[in-house]
Amino acid sequence: MTVAFEKAVAPVEEIVGVRPKKERILMLHTIRRFAARITICLFCGVIALSAHPHLFIDVMAKFMLTDSTLSGINVFWDMDEMYSASLINEFDLNRNNRFEKDEFNKMEREAFSFSARSGFFIVFTWGKKLLQTNKAENFVAVIQPGLKVRYSFFIPCALPLMEIAGQDIVVFFNDPSMFIAFDLKKELVQISTNKAWEGGIRFKKDDYIDHIILSIKRKQQ
């Protein structure tokens, strides 16, 4: 340890030295207040740093209609290169560049299921109603060309078409903590059709977030 470093980390009592008692007390309080301010500034800096996205996900979605309900949404998340590499390293146990069923089941338990606490980062509203999106089904993970990982899963809705027809259904993907940044691939947002019903999709941007606006109506006979 160098002399300069030893001085830098010396106890405050040594920095104050041999001074009159009142002066020593005043200097000790001053140094400790300064140290506290430095600690607060460093802590705030960590908070500010953590507010920037660390994971980037491309999102695609397909809204599924049955004869009587909007049954749910097929959701696809394409992970960025860095997170994909970490998933492959951790869960492609046999190193064959694809996820076997037992591997993506393990991934679901250990790397995906936590998202349920945040409703899988989906906000789904119509009128003044909010859909609870804390359940996902049919989770699968695949390694795509370029070694990018894709999650696919289904969010069930079972909303009666008669109830939601003619209303704007607004859906968007967002992480309020800003740890994850979602990029909606608008050209890959779709809705299925059936004999009696059809839907339309448009988009709007609000607070830098792309919103899907879904409308459903009966087909003209």
C-alpha atoms as one frame of an Amber mdcrd trajectory, in Angstrom:
protein
   0.000   0.000   0.000   1.437   3.382  -0.986   1.858   6.319   1.381  -0.544
   8.396  -0.732  -3.217   5.697  -0.487  -2.677   5.315   3.263  -3.249   9.053
   3.674  -6.338   8.921   1.482  -7.965   6.268   3.665  -6.751   7.576   7.003
  -9.364   7.869   9.778 -10.922  11.307  10.057  -9.403  11.687  13.522  -5.947
  11.491  11.932  -6.890  14.032   9.283  -8.078  16.450  11.971  -4.842  16.000
  13.892  -3.985  17.660  17.170  -6.109  20.808  17.262  -8.079  22.582  19.949
 -11.064  20.470  21.070 -13.819  22.735  19.695 -12.053  23.023  16.332 -11.552
  19.235  16.184 -15.258  18.618  16.846 -16.311  21.136  14.194 -13.962  19.613
  11.619 -15.126  16.077  12.428 -18.761  17.060  11.887 -17.862  18.840   8.646
 -15.934  15.854   7.272 -18.654  13.398   8.230 -21.367  15.559   6.620 -19.260
  15.753   3.465 -18.775  11.961   3.468 -22.518  11.463   3.896 -23.216  13.731
   0.916 -20.719  11.779  -1.217 -22.435   8.524  -0.218 -25.854   9.930  -1.163
 -24.544  11.165  -4.515 -23.003   7.771  -5.292 -26.236   6.016  -4.300 -28.313
   8.330  -6.489 -25.908   7.706  -9.338 -26.477   3.951  -9.044 -30.252   4.504
  -9.079 -29.990   6.725 -12.150 -27.811   4.140 -13.895 -30.278   1.358 -13.146
 -33.065   3.403 -14.768 -31.577   2.805 -18.231 -32.572  -0.310 -20.201 -30.297
  -3.305 -19.783 -32.338  -5.723 -21.908 -33.831  -5.006 -25.339 -36.717  -7.126
 -26.641 -38.435  -7.043 -30.039 -42.146  -7.821 -29.635 -44.637  -9.411 -32.024
 -48.224 -10.403 -31.274 -51.206 -12.148 -32.828 -54.701 -11.698 -31.384 -56.752
 -14.872 -31.614 -60.502 -14.908 -32.285 -62.862 -17.828 -31.826 -66.515 -17.832
 -32.922 -67.501 -16.019 -29.729 -64.425 -14.716 -27.895 -61.123 -12.957 -28.156
 -59.403 -16.013 -26.737 -55.994 -14.491 -26.156 -52.736 -13.211 -27.569 -49.858
 -15.189 -29.001 -46.811 -13.187 -27.935 -43.267 -13.436 -29.295 -40.205 -11.887
 -27.664 -36.908 -11.751 -29.549 -34.056 -11.182 -27.107 -31.043  -9.027 -27.819
 -27.691 -10.634 -28.622 -26.190 -10.307 -25.161 -29.122 -11.771 -23.261 -29.537
 -14.474 -25.912 -25.917 -15.498 -25.381 -26.427 -15.756 -21.621 -29.578 -17.865
 -22.070 -27.863 -20.194 -24.517 -24.871 -20.554 -22.223 -27.050 -21.362 -19.213
 -29.820 -23.489 -20.697 -28.480 -25.200 -23.839 -27.048 -27.917 -21.644 -26.028
 -30.310 -24.410 -24.541 -27.509 -26.542 -26.413 -28.427 -29.732 -27.662 -24.869
 -30.468 -31.292 -25.698 -29.840 -33.429 -25.940 -26.740 -34.843 -29.354 -25.988
 -38.153 -29.560 -24.104 -36.497 -30.144 -20.748 -34.175 -27.199 -21.370 -36.864
 -24.646 -22.177 -39.012 -26.004 -19.351 -36.113 -25.222 -17.024 -35.820 -21.803
 -18.663 -39.512 -21.162 -18.080 -39.123 -21.885 -14.374 -35.875 -20.011 -13.842
 -35.817 -17.161 -16.368 -39.391 -16.479 -17.510 -41.930 -17.158 -14.774 -40.822
 -14.122 -12.731 -42.487 -11.958 -15.411 -45.905 -13.040 -14.122 -45.448 -10.640
 -11.217 -45.403  -7.799 -13.755 -48.256  -9.190 -15.858 -45.671 -10.175 -18.490
 -45.210  -6.431 -19.040 -48.518  -6.267 -20.940 -51.114  -3.567 -20.351 -54.485
  -4.537 -21.851 -57.481  -2.219 -21.453 -60.881  -1.591 -22.993 -63.277   1.069
 -21.788 -62.405   1.468 -18.127 -61.521  -2.197 -17.676 -58.077  -3.706 -17.201
 -57.291  -7.313 -18.065 -55.189  -9.240 -15.555 -52.351 -10.706 -17.610 -50.518
 -12.686 -14.941 -51.016 -16.089 -16.557 -49.128 -17.435 -19.572 -49.486 -20.762
 -21.369 -47.617 -22.798 -23.989 -44.187 -21.298 -23.315 -41.518 -22.293 -25.835
 -37.997 -20.968 -26.379 -36.048 -21.441 -29.595 -32.612 -20.442 -30.860 -33.005
 -18.600 -34.149 -30.441 -17.986 -36.895 -27.824 -15.592 -35.605 -28.068 -17.244
 -32.163 -30.910 -15.007 -30.995 -33.388 -16.478 -28.555 -37.142 -16.173 -29.072
 -39.751 -16.728 -26.390 -43.281 -17.535 -27.518 -46.236 -17.827 -25.168 -50.003
 -17.375 -25.019 -51.843 -14.904 -22.783 -55.449 -16.123 -22.337 -58.281 -13.585
 -22.379 -61.612 -15.299 -23.186 -63.363 -11.935 -23.679 -66.846 -12.239 -25.231
 -66.877 -10.559 -28.634 -70.366  -9.213 -28.024 -68.989  -7.343 -24.996 -65.941
  -5.774 -26.627 -67.225  -5.216 -30.191 -67.120  -1.586 -31.231 -64.721  -0.575
 -28.455 -61.064   0.361 -28.717 -58.941  -2.326 -27.085 -55.577  -0.814 -26.177
 -52.556  -3.044 -25.647 -48.944  -2.116 -25.051 -45.751  -3.594 -23.629 -43.857
  -1.673 -20.983 -41.518  -2.140 -18.040 -42.087   0.814 -15.667 -38.684   0.200
 -14.060 -37.068   0.820 -17.480 -34.822  -2.222 -17.010 -36.349  -3.743 -20.181
 -36.980  -1.792 -23.384 -39.656  -3.266 -25.667 -39.644  -2.508 -29.393 -42.985
  -3.312 -31.008 -42.630  -4.711 -34.528 -45.804  -3.199 -35.972 -45.643  -5.112
 -39.247 -45.793  -8.347 -37.242 -48.881  -7.513 -35.171 -51.860  -9.464 -36.514
 -55.378 -10.578 -35.717 -57.036 -13.816 -36.784 -60.481 -13.854 -38.373 -63.449
 -16.191 -38.453 -66.687 -16.486 -40.400 -68.623 -13.949 -38.334 -66.069 -11.500
 -36.939 -63.148  -9.437 -38.125 -60.750  -7.006 -36.537 -58.716  -3.968 -37.404
 -55.400  -2.787 -35.991 -53.945   0.681 -35.789 -51.178   2.208 -33.702 -50.448
   5.315 -31.701 -47.453   6.478 -29.710 -47.942   7.778 -26.192 -45.036   8.692
 -23.886 -42.639   7.112 -26.406 -44.467   3.772 -26.145 -46.199   2.189 -29.142
 -49.811   1.271 -28.382 -51.805  -1.303 -30.337 -55.427  -0.265 -30.832 -57.601
  -3.218 -31.723 -61.208  -2.949 -32.905 -63.531  -5.892 -33.569 -66.775  -5.921
 -35.479 -69.184  -8.326 -37.102 -68.660  -9.080 -40.757 -71.325  -7.781 -43.061
 -73.407 -10.645 -44.363
